[in-house]
Each structure stands twice: as structure tokens, then as C-alpha cells.
Amino acid sequence: MATLKQQFGARLRSIRLERRVTQDEFAELLGVSSDFISNLERGINGPSFDVLEVIAGRLSMEVGDLFDFSAQPGTRKRVKLPRKRTRVPGEDSRRR
């Protein structure tokens, strides 16, 4: 199974190719190096939140659109977490 960085990289590459731009052109648009774009696309590095905002803004997209993994149905699993009750000081421990 691909890591989140790899999935993001594949999505970023897909967006770049849809726009028919090279890594060099894409890097110039985003104000980063082409090596940085290459590392993102290959899943070697992950972007910071600041970089995500820059990418989304320059592409006129929402940050969430950079994480559209809908092409991979069934990869999400629902997990039920146990509830933990925090006791408030001075509260009677018996239920009323």
C-alpha cells in the first residue's frame, strides 16, 4: 500500500500533467526548485502546511483538492475509539 506521501506525490504529478507543464515550469510557478517537485512527486518528501497553501493558491485549488484519493475506494477504515470520561474536580462520581 502506498504511503500518504506517495499518494500525494502521484496526485501532484497528475495535476501537473493535466496542465501540461514540465517539472521545471511547475517549480517556477510555485517558487520552488525542480528537485523539490521531483521529490514530492516520488513521495520522498512531504510538503509542509505552508507549501500546501502555496501549491493550492497558485493552482487556484483548495488544499483538500490536493488530496483527492477517490480513485482508490475502500482504502478508508472506520475505527471506533472508546470514550474516556474526564472527571471534573468536585463532581460527585455517582450518576444522578
SEFIZA-3560 file (N, C-alpha, C; in Angstrom, 3 decimals):
REM SEFIZA-3560
<numar><xx>0.841</xx><yy>-1.180</yy><zz>0.000</zz><atom>N</atom></numar>
<numar><xx>0.000</xx><yy>0.000</yy><zz>0.000</zz><atom>CA</atom></numar>
<numar><xx>0.888</xx><yy>1.247</yy><zz>0.000</zz><atom>C</atom></numar>
<numar><xx>0.542</xx><yy>2.204</yy><zz>-0.813</zz><atom>N</atom></numar>
<numar><xx>1.321</xx><yy>3.430</yy><zz>-0.937</zz><atom>CA</atom></numar>
<numar><xx>1.166</xx><yy>4.297</yy><zz>0.312</zz><atom>C</atom></numar>
<numar><xx>2.239</xx><yy>4.977</yy><zz>0.658</zz><atom>N</atom></numar>
<numar><xx>2.193</xx><yy>5.889</yy><zz>1.796</zz><atom>CA</atom></numar>
<numar><xx>1.434</xx><yy>7.155</yy><zz>1.404</zz><atom>C</atom></numar>
<numar><xx>1.080</xx><yy>7.951</yy><zz>2.401</zz><atom>N</atom></numar>
<numar><xx>0.392</xx><yy>9.210</yy><zz>2.139</zz><atom>CA</atom></numar>
<numar><xx>1.254</xx><yy>10.126</yy><zz>1.276</zz><atom>C</atom></numar>
<numar><xx>2.562</xx><yy>10.143</yy><zz>1.533</zz><atom>N</atom></numar>
<numar><xx>3.469</xx><yy>10.965</yy><zz>0.720</zz><atom>CA</atom></numar>
<numar><xx>3.448</xx><yy>10.510</yy><zz>-0.738</zz><atom>C</atom></numar>
<numar><xx>3.444</xx><yy>9.194</yy><zz>-0.942</zz><atom>N</atom></numar>
<numar><xx>3.421</xx><yy>8.662</yy><zz>-2.309</zz><atom>CA</atom></numar>
<numar><xx>2.095</xx><yy>8.974</yy><zz>-2.995</zz><atom>C</atom></numar>
<numar><xx>0.997</xx><yy>8.865</yy><zz>-2.262</zz><atom>N</atom></numar>
<numar><xx>-0.313</xx><yy>9.185</yy><zz>-2.829</zz><atom>CA</atom></numar>
<numar><xx>-0.394</xx><yy>10.664</yy><zz>-3.190</zz><atom>C</atom></numar>
<numar><xx>0.101</xx><yy>11.513</yy><zz>-2.282</zz><atom>N</atom></numar>
<numar><xx>0.116</xx><yy>12.947</yy><zz>-2.564</zz><atom>CA</atom></numar>
<numar><xx>0.979</xx><yy>13.229</yy><zz>-3.792</zz><atom>C</atom></numar>
<numar><xx>2.145</xx><yy>12.614</yy><zz>-3.851</zz><atom>N</atom></numar>
<numar><xx>3.045</xx><yy>12.818</yy><zz>-4.984</zz><atom>CA</atom></numar>
<numar><xx>2.416</xx><yy>12.417</yy><zz>-6.305</zz><atom>C</atom></numar>
<numar><xx>1.712</xx><yy>11.299</yy><zz>-6.304</zz><atom>N</atom></numar>
<numar><xx>1.038</xx><yy>10.850</yy><zz>-7.526</zz><atom>CA</atom></numar>
<numar><xx>-0.052</xx><yy>11.839</yy><zz>-7.933</zz><atom>C</atom></numar>
<numar><xx>-0.766</xx><yy>12.361</yy><zz>-6.950</zz><atom>N</atom></numar>
<numar><xx>-1.821</xx><yy>13.347</yy><zz>-7.224</zz><atom>CA</atom></numar>
<numar><xx>-1.209</xx><yy>14.631</yy><zz>-7.784</zz><atom>C</atom></numar>
<numar><xx>-0.119</xx><yy>15.080</yy><zz>-7.174</zz><atom>N</atom></numar>
<numar><xx>0.540</xx><yy>16.299</yy><zz>-7.638</zz><atom>CA</atom></numar>
<numar><xx>1.050</xx><yy>16.129</yy><zz>-9.070</zz><atom>C</atom></numar>
<numar><xx>1.631</xx><yy>14.979</yy><zz>-9.353</zz><atom>N</atom></numar>
<numar><xx>2.123</xx><yy>14.696</yy><zz>-10.707</zz><atom>CA</atom></numar>
<numar><xx>0.962</xx><yy>14.690</yy><zz>-11.702</zz><atom>C</atom></numar>
<numar><xx>-0.147</xx><yy>14.089</yy><zz>-11.305</zz><atom>N</atom></numar>
<numar><xx>-1.331</xx><yy>14.043</yy><zz>-12.159</zz><atom>CA</atom></numar>
<numar><xx>-1.830</xx><yy>15.456</yy><zz>-12.483</zz><atom>C</atom></numar>
<numar><xx>-1.876</xx><yy>16.306</yy><zz>-11.466</zz><atom>N</atom></numar>
<numar><xx>-2.310</xx><yy>17.694</yy><zz>-11.673</zz><atom>CA</atom></numar>
<numar><xx>-1.353</xx><yy>18.402</yy><zz>-12.627</zz><atom>C</atom></numar>
<numar><xx>-0.058</xx><yy>18.204</yy><zz>-12.414</zz><atom>N</atom></numar>
<numar><xx>0.944</xx><yy>18.845</yy><zz>-13.280</zz><atom>CA</atom></numar>
<numar><xx>0.796</xx><yy>18.392</yy><zz>-14.724</zz><atom>C</atom></numar>
<numar><xx>0.619</xx><yy>17.088</yy><zz>-14.919</zz><atom>N</atom></numar>
<numar><xx>0.489</xx><yy>16.562</yy><zz>-16.281</zz><atom>CA</atom></numar>
<numar><xx>-0.814</xx><yy>17.006</yy><zz>-16.941</zz><atom>C</atom></numar>
<numar><xx>-1.893</xx><yy>17.116</yy><zz>-16.153</zz><atom>N</atom></numar>
<numar><xx>-3.162</xx><yy>17.625</yy><zz>-16.700</zz><atom>CA</atom></numar>
<numar><xx>-2.982</xx><yy>19.032</yy><zz>-17.251</zz><atom>C</atom></numar>
<numar><xx>-2.123</xx><yy>19.793</yy><zz>-16.608</zz><atom>N</atom></numar>
<numar><xx>-1.874</xx><yy>21.175</yy><zz>-17.025</zz><atom>CA</atom></numar>
<numar><xx>-0.778</xx><yy>21.265</yy><zz>-18.087</zz><atom>C</atom></numar>
<numar><xx>-0.226</xx><yy>20.116</yy><zz>-18.431</zz><atom>N</atom></numar>
<numar><xx>0.789</xx><yy>20.000</yy><zz>-19.485</zz><atom>CA</atom></numar>
<numar><xx>1.986</xx><yy>20.925</yy><zz>-19.257</zz><atom>C</atom></numar>
<numar><xx>2.532</xx><yy>20.831</yy><zz>-18.045</zz><atom>N</atom></numar>
<numar><xx>3.733</xx><yy>21.601</yy><zz>-17.728</zz><atom>CA</atom></numar>
<numar><xx>4.828</xx><yy>20.659</yy><zz>-17.247</zz><atom>C</atom></numar>
<numar><xx>6.066</xx><yy>21.059</yy><zz>-17.488</zz><atom>N</atom></numar>
<numar><xx>7.211</xx><yy>20.265</yy><zz>-17.039</zz><atom>CA</atom></numar>
<numar><xx>7.430</xx><yy>20.495</yy><zz>-15.543</zz><atom>C</atom></numar>
<numar><xx>8.277</xx><yy>19.669</yy><zz>-14.957</zz><atom>N</atom></numar>
<numar><xx>8.621</xx><yy>19.878</yy><zz>-13.548</zz><atom>CA</atom></numar>
<numar><xx>9.301</xx><yy>21.233</yy><zz>-13.364</zz><atom>C</atom></numar>
<numar><xx>10.134</xx><yy>21.629</yy><zz>-14.316</zz><atom>N</atom></numar>
<numar><xx>10.807</xx><yy>22.932</yy><zz>-14.226</zz><atom>CA</atom></numar>
<numar><xx>9.795</xx><yy>24.078</yy><zz>-14.256</zz><atom>C</atom></numar>
<numar><xx>8.832</xx><yy>23.998</yy><zz>-15.165</zz><atom>N</atom></numar>
<numar><xx>7.804</xx><yy>25.044</yy><zz>-15.256</zz><atom>CA</atom></numar>
<numar><xx>6.937</xx><yy>25.070</yy><zz>-13.997</zz><atom>C</atom></numar>
<numar><xx>6.609</xx><yy>23.897</yy><zz>-13.510</zz><atom>N</atom></numar>
<numar><xx>5.788</xx><yy>23.774</yy><zz>-12.303</zz><atom>CA</atom></numar>
<numar><xx>6.532</xx><yy>24.363</yy><zz>-11.106</zz><atom>C</atom></numar>
<numar><xx>7.813</xx><yy>24.039</yy><zz>-11.006</zz><atom>N</atom></numar>
<numar><xx>8.638</xx><yy>24.561</yy><zz>-9.909</zz><atom>CA</atom></numar>
<numar><xx>8.705</xx><yy>26.082</yy><zz>-9.960</zz><atom>C</atom></numar>
<numar><xx>8.867</xx><yy>26.631</yy><zz>-11.154</zz><atom>N</atom></numar>
<numar><xx>8.923</xx><yy>28.087</yy><zz>-11.299</zz><atom>CA</atom></numar>
<numar><xx>7.599</xx><yy>28.719</yy><zz>-10.881</zz><atom>C</atom></numar>
<numar><xx>6.492</xx><yy>28.127</yy><zz>-11.284</zz><atom>N</atom></numar>
<numar><xx>5.168</xx><yy>28.623</yy><zz>-10.904</zz><atom>CA</atom></numar>
<numar><xx>5.003</xx><yy>28.654</yy><zz>-9.384</zz><atom>C</atom></numar>
<numar><xx>5.527</xx><yy>27.633</yy><zz>-8.720</zz><atom>N</atom></numar>
<numar><xx>5.359</xx><yy>27.505</yy><zz>-7.274</zz><atom>CA</atom></numar>
<numar><xx>6.462</xx><yy>28.192</yy><zz>-6.475</zz><atom>C</atom></numar>
<numar><xx>7.519</xx><yy>28.605</yy><zz>-7.163</zz><atom>N</atom></numar>
<numar><xx>8.616</xx><yy>29.268</yy><zz>-6.465</zz><atom>CA</atom></numar>
<numar><xx>9.497</xx><yy>28.323</yy><zz>-5.674</zz><atom>C</atom></numar>
<numar><xx>9.637</xx><yy>27.103</yy><zz>-6.186</zz><atom>N</atom></numar>
<numar><xx>10.493</xx><yy>26.098</yy><zz>-5.542</zz><atom>CA</atom></numar>
<numar><xx>11.419</xx><yy>25.502</yy><zz>-6.604</zz><atom>C</atom></numar>
<numar><xx>12.321</xx><yy>24.630</yy><zz>-6.192</zz><atom>N</atom></numar>
<numar><xx>13.232</xx><yy>24.005</yy><zz>-7.155</zz><atom>CA</atom></numar>
<numar><xx>12.568</xx><yy>22.806</yy><zz>-7.833</zz><atom>C</atom></numar>
<numar><xx>13.074</xx><yy>22.465</yy><zz>-9.008</zz><atom>N</atom></numar>
<numar><xx>12.540</xx><yy>21.291</yy><zz>-9.709</zz><atom>CA</atom></numar>
<numar><xx>12.886</xx><yy>20.013</yy><zz>-8.953</zz><atom>C</atom></numar>
<numar><xx>14.008</xx><yy>20.010</yy><zz>-8.236</zz><atom>N</atom></numar>
<numar><xx>14.349</xx><yy>18.852</yy><zz>-7.396</zz><atom>CA</atom></numar>
<numar><xx>13.302</xx><yy>18.653</yy><zz>-6.302</zz><atom>C</atom></numar>
<numar><xx>12.822</xx><yy>19.751</yy><zz>-5.744</zz><atom>N</atom></numar>
<numar><xx>11.789</xx><yy>19.678</yy><zz>-4.709</zz><atom>CA</atom></numar>
<numar><xx>10.516</xx><yy>19.054</yy><zz>-5.282</zz><atom>C</atom></numar>
<numar><xx>10.118</xx><yy>19.490</yy><zz>-6.471</zz><atom>N</atom></numar>
<numar><xx>8.929</xx><yy>18.927</yy><zz>-7.129</zz><atom>CA</atom></numar>
<numar><xx>9.140</xx><yy>17.445</yy><zz>-7.391</zz><atom>C</atom></numar>
<numar><xx>10.306</xx><yy>17.087</yy><zz>-7.888</zz><atom>N</atom></numar>
<numar><xx>10.615</xx><yy>15.687</yy><zz>-8.159</zz><atom>CA</atom></numar>
<numar><xx>10.499</xx><yy>14.845</yy><zz>-6.892</zz><atom>C</atom></numar>
<numar><xx>11.062</xx><yy>15.340</yy><zz>-5.794</zz><atom>N</atom></numar>
<numar><xx>10.998</xx><yy>14.599</yy><zz>-4.527</zz><atom>CA</atom></numar>
<numar><xx>9.574</xx><yy>14.486</yy><zz>-3.998</zz><atom>C</atom></numar>
<numar><xx>8.770</xx><yy>15.529</yy><zz>-4.188</zz><atom>N</atom></numar>
<numar><xx>7.360</xx><yy>15.445</yy><zz>-3.790</zz><atom>CA</atom></numar>
<numar><xx>6.638</xx><yy>14.390</yy><zz>-4.625</zz><atom>C</atom></numar>
<numar><xx>6.812</xx><yy>14.451</yy><zz>-5.931</zz><atom>N</atom></numar>
<numar><xx>6.108</xx><yy>13.532</yy><zz>-6.829</zz><atom>CA</atom></numar>
<numar><xx>6.500</xx><yy>12.078</yy><zz>-6.597</zz><atom>C</atom></numar>
<numar><xx>7.731</xx><yy>11.838</yy><zz>-6.191</zz><atom>N</atom></numar>
<numar><xx>8.182</xx><yy>10.469</yy><zz>-5.932</zz><atom>CA</atom></numar>
<numar><xx>7.889</xx><yy>10.016</yy><zz>-4.506</zz><atom>C</atom></numar>
<numar><xx>7.322</xx><yy>10.903</yy><zz>-3.701</zz><atom>N</atom></numar>
<numar><xx>6.977</xx><yy>10.530</yy><zz>-2.334</zz><atom>CA</atom></numar>
<numar><xx>8.163</xx><yy>10.469</yy><zz>-1.399</zz><atom>C</atom></numar>
<numar><xx>9.267</xx><yy>11.075</yy><zz>-1.801</zz><atom>N</atom></numar>
<numar><xx>10.455</xx><yy>11.094</yy><zz>-0.951</zz><atom>CA</atom></numar>
<numar><xx>10.270</xx><yy>12.105</yy><zz>0.176</zz><atom>C</atom></numar>
<numar><xx>9.754</xx><yy>13.269</yy><zz>-0.178</zz><atom>N</atom></numar>
<numar><xx>9.463</xx><yy>14.316</yy><zz>0.803</zz><atom>CA</atom></numar>
<numar><xx>7.974</xx><yy>14.609</yy><zz>0.800</zz><atom>C</atom></numar>
<numar><xx>7.499</xx><yy>15.085</yy><zz>1.928</zz><atom>N</atom></numar>
<numar><xx>6.122</xx><yy>15.544</yy><zz>2.027</zz><atom>CA</atom></numar>
<numar><xx>6.121</xx><yy>17.051</yy><zz>2.204</zz><atom>C</atom></numar>
<numar><xx>5.077</xx><yy>17.715</yy><zz>1.752</zz><atom>N</atom></numar>
<numar><xx>5.031</xx><yy>19.170</yy><zz>1.858</zz><atom>CA</atom></numar>
<numar><xx>4.639</xx><yy>19.625</yy><zz>3.260</zz><atom>C</atom></numar>
<numar><xx>5.113</xx><yy>20.800</yy><zz>3.645</zz><atom>N</atom></numar>
<numar><xx>4.657</xx><yy>21.409</yy><zz>4.897</zz><atom>CA</atom></numar>
<numar><xx>3.283</xx><yy>22.028</yy><zz>4.638</zz><atom>C</atom></numar>
<numar><xx>2.620</xx><yy>22.449</yy><zz>5.697</zz><atom>N</atom></numar>
<numar><xx>1.325</xx><yy>23.111</yy><zz>5.527</zz><atom>CA</atom></numar>
<numar><xx>1.484</xx><yy>24.394</yy><zz>4.724</zz><atom>C</atom></numar>
<numar><xx>2.570</xx><yy>25.119</yy><zz>4.958</zz><atom>N</atom></numar>
<numar><xx>2.810</xx><yy>26.355</yy><zz>4.208</zz><atom>CA</atom></numar>
<numar><xx>2.947</xx><yy>26.072</yy><zz>2.716</zz><atom>C</atom></numar>
<numar><xx>3.678</xx><yy>25.023</yy><zz>2.382</zz><atom>N</atom></numar>
<numar><xx>3.863</xx><yy>24.660</yy><zz>0.971</zz><atom>CA</atom></numar>
<numar><xx>2.535</xx><yy>24.213</yy><zz>0.362</zz><atom>C</atom></numar>
<numar><xx>1.736</xx><yy>23.468</yy><zz>1.118</zz><atom>N</atom></numar>
<numar><xx>0.418</xx><yy>23.059</yy><zz>0.618</zz><atom>CA</atom></numar>
<numar><xx>-0.430</xx><yy>24.277</yy><zz>0.267</zz><atom>C</atom></numar>
<numar><xx>-0.400</xx><yy>25.291</yy><zz>1.132</zz><atom>N</atom></numar>
<numar><xx>-1.173</xx><yy>26.505</yy><zz>0.864</zz><atom>CA</atom></numar>
<numar><xx>-0.669</xx><yy>27.220</yy><zz>-0.383</zz><atom>C</atom></numar>
<numar><xx>0.639</xx><yy>27.266</yy><zz>-0.567</zz><atom>N</atom></numar>
<numar><xx>1.211</xx><yy>27.904</yy><zz>-1.756</zz><atom>CA</atom></numar>
<numar><xx>0.803</xx><yy>27.136</yy><zz>-3.007</zz><atom>C</atom></numar>
<numar><xx>0.949</xx><yy>25.819</yy><zz>-2.970</zz><atom>N</atom></numar>
<numar><xx>0.587</xx><yy>24.993</yy><zz>-4.132</zz><atom>CA</atom></numar>
<numar><xx>-0.879</xx><yy>25.200</yy><zz>-4.487</zz><atom>C</atom></numar>
<numar><xx>-1.753</xx><yy>25.074</yy><zz>-3.507</zz><atom>N</atom></numar>
<numar><xx>-3.193</xx><yy>25.220</yy><zz>-3.760</zz><atom>CA</atom></numar>
<numar><xx>-3.511</xx><yy>26.615</yy><zz>-4.290</zz><atom>C</atom></numar>
<numar><xx>-2.922</xx><yy>27.637</yy><zz>-3.683</zz><atom>N</atom></numar>
<numar><xx>-3.188</xx><yy>29.008</yy><zz>-4.115</zz><atom>CA</atom></numar>
<numar><xx>-2.739</xx><yy>29.277</yy><zz>-5.535</zz><atom>C</atom></numar>
<numar><xx>-1.548</xx><yy>28.830</yy><zz>-5.872</zz><atom>N</atom></numar>
<numar><xx>-1.015</xx><yy>29.074</yy><zz>-7.218</zz><atom>CA</atom></numar>
<numar><xx>-1.769</xx><yy>28.281</yy><zz>-8.280</zz><atom>C</atom></numar>
<numar><xx>-2.379</xx><yy>27.174</yy><zz>-7.863</zz><atom>N</atom></numar>
<numar><xx>-3.139</xx><yy>26.351</yy><zz>-8.812</zz><atom>CA</atom></numar>
<numar><xx>-4.629</xx><yy>26.683</yy><zz>-8.783</zz><atom>C</atom></numar>
<numar><xx>-5.008</xx><yy>27.679</yy><zz>-7.979</zz><atom>N</atom></numar>
<numar><xx>-6.418</xx><yy>28.076</yy><zz>-7.812</zz><atom>CA</atom></numar>
<numar><xx>-7.270</xx><yy>26.890</yy><zz>-7.381</zz><atom>C</atom></numar>
<numar><xx>-6.770</xx><yy>26.163</yy><zz>-6.398</zz><atom>N</atom></numar>
<numar><xx>-7.458</xx><yy>24.990</yy><zz>-5.868</zz><atom>CA</atom></numar>
<numar><xx>-7.576</xx><yy>25.133</yy><zz>-4.358</zz><atom>C</atom></numar>
<numar><xx>-8.422</xx><yy>24.319</yy><zz>-3.766</zz><atom>N</atom></numar>
<numar><xx>-8.483</xx><yy>24.201</yy><zz>-2.319</zz><atom>CA</atom></numar>
<numar><xx>-7.429</xx><yy>23.175</yy><zz>-1.902</zz><atom>C</atom></numar>
<numar><xx>-6.890</xx><yy>23.325</yy><zz>-0.702</zz><atom>N</atom></numar>
<numar><xx>-5.889</xx><yy>22.372</yy><zz>-0.211</zz><atom>CA</atom></numar>
<numar><xx>-6.443</xx><yy>20.952</yy><zz>-0.257</zz><atom>C</atom></numar>
<numar><xx>-7.701</xx><yy>20.778</yy><zz>0.108</zz><atom>N</atom></numar>
<numar><xx>-8.319</xx><yy>19.451</yy><zz>0.099</zz><atom>CA</atom></numar>
<numar><xx>-8.323</xx><yy>18.791</yy><zz>-1.267</zz><atom>C</atom></numar>
<numar><xx>-8.362</xx><yy>19.609</yy><zz>-2.323</zz><atom>N</atom></numar>
<numar><xx>-8.347</xx><yy>19.056</yy><zz>-3.681</zz><atom>CA</atom></numar>
<numar><xx>-7.017</xx><yy>18.388</yy><zz>-4.010</zz><atom>C</atom></numar>
<numar><xx>-5.971</xx><yy>18.757</yy><zz>-3.284</zz><atom>N</atom></numar>
<numar><xx>-4.668</xx><yy>18.130</yy><zz>-3.497</zz><atom>CA</atom></numar>
<numar><xx>-4.629</xx><yy>16.717</yy><zz>-2.928</zz><atom>C</atom></numar>
<numar><xx>-5.647</xx><yy>16.372</yy><zz>-2.152</zz><atom>N</atom></numar>
<numar><xx>-5.711</xx><yy>15.062</yy><zz>-1.512</zz><atom>CA</atom></numar>
<numar><xx>-6.925</xx><yy>14.279</yy><zz>-1.984</zz><atom>C</atom></numar>
<numar><xx>-7.246</xx><yy>14.359</yy><zz>-3.246</zz><atom>N</atom></numar>
<numar><xx>-8.395</xx><yy>13.644</yy><zz>-3.798</zz><atom>CA</atom></numar>
<numar><xx>-7.968</xx><yy>12.228</yy><zz>-4.140</zz><atom>C</atom></numar>
<numar><xx>-8.210</xx><yy>11.321</yy><zz>-3.211</zz><atom>N</atom></numar>
<numar><xx>-7.843</xx><yy>9.928</yy><zz>-3.417</zz><atom>CA</atom></numar>
<numar><xx>-9.068</xx><yy>9.078</yy><zz>-3.737</zz><atom>C</atom></numar>
<numar><xx>-10.092</xx><yy>9.694</yy><zz>-4.307</zz><atom>N</atom></numar>
<numar><xx>-11.340</xx><yy>8.981</yy><zz>-4.577</zz><atom>CA</atom></numar>
<numar><xx>-11.160</xx><yy>7.863</yy><zz>-5.594</zz><atom>C</atom></numar>
<numar><xx>-10.063</xx><yy>7.863</yy><zz>-6.317</zz><atom>N</atom></numar>
<numar><xx>-9.816</xx><yy>6.799</yy><zz>-7.295</zz><atom>CA</atom></numar>
<numar><xx>-9.454</xx><yy>5.486</yy><zz>-6.609</zz><atom>C</atom></numar>
<numar><xx>-9.297</xx><yy>5.527</yy><zz>-5.291</zz><atom>N</atom></numar>
<numar><xx>-8.922</xx><yy>4.332</yy><zz>-4.549</zz><atom>CA</atom></numar>
<numar><xx>-9.992</xx><yy>4.014</yy><zz>-3.503</zz><atom>C</atom></numar>
<numar><xx>-11.155</xx><yy>3.545</yy><zz>-3.947</zz><atom>N</atom></numar>
<numar><xx>-12.225</xx><yy>3.270</yy><zz>-2.989</zz><atom>CA</atom></numar>
<numar><xx>-11.856</xx><yy>2.141</yy><zz>-2.035</zz><atom>C</atom></numar>
<numar><xx>-12.418</xx><yy>2.224</yy><zz>-0.853</zz><atom>N</atom></numar>
<numar><xx>-12.230</xx><yy>1.153</yy><zz>0.114</zz><atom>CA</atom></numar>
<numar><xx>-10.938</xx><yy>1.219</yy><zz>0.896</zz><atom>C</atom></numar>
<numar><xx>-10.191</xx><yy>2.314</yy><zz>0.755</zz><atom>N</atom></numar>
<numar><xx>-8.936</xx><yy>2.407</yy><zz>1.497</zz><atom>CA</atom></numar>
<numar><xx>-9.131</xx><yy>2.997</yy><zz>2.882</zz><atom>C</atom></numar>
<numar><xx>-10.309</xx><yy>3.522</yy><zz>3.133</zz><atom>N</atom></numar>
<numar><xx>-10.588</xx><yy>4.090</yy><zz>4.449</zz><atom>CA</atom></numar>
<numar><xx>-11.215</xx><yy>3.035</yy><zz>5.339</zz><atom>C</atom></numar>
<numar><xx>-10.788</xx><yy>3.018</yy><zz>6.576</zz><atom>N</atom></numar>
<numar><xx>-11.372</xx><yy>2.105</yy><zz>7.549</zz><atom>CA</atom></numar>
<numar><xx>-11.907</xx><yy>2.918</yy><zz>8.707</zz><atom>C</atom></numar>
<numar><xx>-13.095</xx><yy>2.583</yy><zz>9.152</zz><atom>N</atom></numar>
<numar><xx>-13.692</xx><yy>3.272</yy><zz>10.287</zz><atom>CA</atom></numar>
<numar><xx>-13.240</xx><yy>2.573</yy><zz>11.558</zz><atom>C</atom></numar>
<numar><xx>-12.763</xx><yy>3.367</yy><zz>12.474</zz><atom>N</atom></numar>
<numar><xx>-12.284</xx><yy>2.843</yy><zz>13.746</zz><atom>CA</atom></numar>
<numar><xx>-13.111</xx><yy>3.463</yy><zz>14.857</zz><atom>C</atom></numar>
<numar><xx>-13.600</xx><yy>2.620</yy><zz>15.756</zz><atom>N</atom></numar>
<numar><xx>-14.369</xx><yy>3.131</yy><zz>16.883</zz><atom>CA</atom></numar>
<numar><xx>-13.434</xx><yy>3.250</yy><zz>18.082</zz><atom>C</atom></numar>
<numar><xx>-13.327</xx><yy>4.465</yy><zz>18.591</zz><atom>N</atom></numar>
<numar><xx>-12.471</xx><yy>4.715</yy><zz>19.736</zz><atom>CA</atom></numar>
<numar><xx>-13.302</xx><yy>4.687</yy><zz>21.012</zz><atom>C</atom></numar>
<numar><xx>-12.763</xx><yy>4.115</yy><zz>22.070</zz><atom>N</atom></numar>
<numar><xx>-13.506</xx><yy>4.095</yy><zz>23.332</zz><atom>CA</atom></numar>
<numar><xx>-13.599</xx><yy>5.503</yy><zz>23.905</zz><atom>C</atom></numar>
<numar><xx>-14.706</xx><yy>5.779</yy><zz>24.565</zz><atom>N</atom></numar>
<numar><xx>-14.889</xx><yy>7.082</yy><zz>25.197</zz><atom>CA</atom></numar>
<numar><xx>-14.214</xx><yy>7.062</yy><zz>26.554</zz><atom>C</atom></numar>
<numar><xx>-13.530</xx><yy>8.109</yy><zz>26.836</zz><atom>N</atom></numar>
<numar><xx>-12.896</xx><yy>8.232</yy><zz>28.136</zz><atom>CA</atom></numar>
<numar><xx>-13.511</xx><yy>9.445</yy><zz>28.820</zz><atom>C</atom></numar>
<numar><xx>-14.053</xx><yy>9.210</yy><zz>29.986</zz><atom>N</atom></numar>
<numar><xx>-14.701</xx><yy>10.299</yy><zz>30.702</zz><atom>CA</atom></numar>
<numar><xx>-13.685</xx><yy>10.956</yy><zz>31.614</zz><atom>C</atom></numar>
<numar><xx>-13.571</xx><yy>12.244</yy><zz>31.487</zz><atom>N</atom></numar>
<numar><xx>-12.678</xx><yy>13.004</yy><zz>32.348</zz><atom>CA</atom></numar>
<numar><xx>-13.467</xx><yy>13.478</yy><zz>33.551</zz><atom>C</atom></numar>
<numar><xx>-12.922</xx><yy>13.217</yy><zz>34.701</zz><atom>N</atom></numar>
<numar><xx>-13.603</xx><yy>13.597</yy><zz>35.932</zz><atom>CA</atom></numar>
<numar><xx>-13.318</xx><yy>15.062</yy><zz>36.246</zz><atom>C</atom></numar>
<numar><xx>-14.356</xx><yy>15.787</yy><zz>36.534</zz><atom>N</atom></numar>
<numar><xx>-14.234</xx><yy>17.189</yy><zz>36.901</zz><atom>CA</atom></numar>
<numar><xx>-14.034</xx><yy>17.265</yy><zz>38.407</zz><atom>C</atom></numar>
<numar><xx>-13.012</xx><yy>18.007</yy><zz>38.869</zz><atom>N</atom></numar>
<numar><xx>-12.790</xx><yy>18.116</yy><zz>40.315</zz><atom>CA</atom></numar>
<numar><xx>-14.042</xx><yy>18.626</yy><zz>41.028</zz><atom>C</atom></numar>
<numar><xx>-14.370</xx><yy>17.981</yy><zz>42.129</zz><atom>N</atom></numar>
<numar><xx>-15.540</xx><yy>18.374</yy><zz>42.912</zz><atom>CA</atom></numar>
<numar><xx>-16.835</xx><yy>17.744</yy><zz>42.441</zz><atom>C</atom></numar>
<numar><xx>-16.799</xx><yy>17.021</yy><zz>41.336</zz><atom>N</atom></numar>
<numar><xx>-18.003</xx><yy>16.385</yy><zz>40.802</zz><atom>CA</atom></numar>
<numar><xx>-18.248</xx><yy>15.080</yy><zz>41.547</zz><atom>C</atom></numar>
<numar><xx>-19.500</xx><yy>14.821</yy><zz>41.869</zz><atom>N</atom></numar>
<numar><xx>-19.881</xx><yy>13.573</yy><zz>42.524</zz><atom>CA</atom></numar>
<numar><xx>-19.713</xx><yy>12.456</yy><zz>41.505</zz><atom>C</atom></numar>
<numar><xx>-19.007</xx><yy>11.394</yy><zz>41.878</zz><atom>N</atom></numar>
<numar><xx>-18.732</xx><yy>10.309</yy><zz>40.937</zz><atom>CA</atom></numar>
<numar><xx>-19.952</xx><yy>9.451</yy><zz>40.651</zz><atom>C</atom></numar>
<numar><xx>-20.997</xx><yy>9.557</yy><zz>41.486</zz><atom>N</atom></numar>
<numar><xx>-22.218</xx><yy>8.775</yy><zz>41.240</zz><atom>CA</atom></numar>
<numar><xx>-23.097</xx><yy>9.491</yy><zz>40.230</zz><atom>C</atom></numar>
<numar><xx>-23.703</xx><yy>8.739</yy><zz>39.348</zz><atom>N</atom></numar>
<numar><xx>-24.636</xx><yy>9.308</yy><zz>38.372</zz><atom>CA</atom></numar>
<numar><xx>-25.912</xx><yy>9.704</yy><zz>39.059</zz><atom>C</atom></numar>
<numar><xx>-26.485</xx><yy>10.766</yy><zz>38.648</zz><atom>N</atom></numar>
<numar><xx>-27.758</xx><yy>11.229</yy><zz>39.226</zz><atom>CA</atom></numar>
<numar><xx>-28.893</xx><yy>10.837</yy><zz>38.366</zz><atom>C</atom></numar>
//
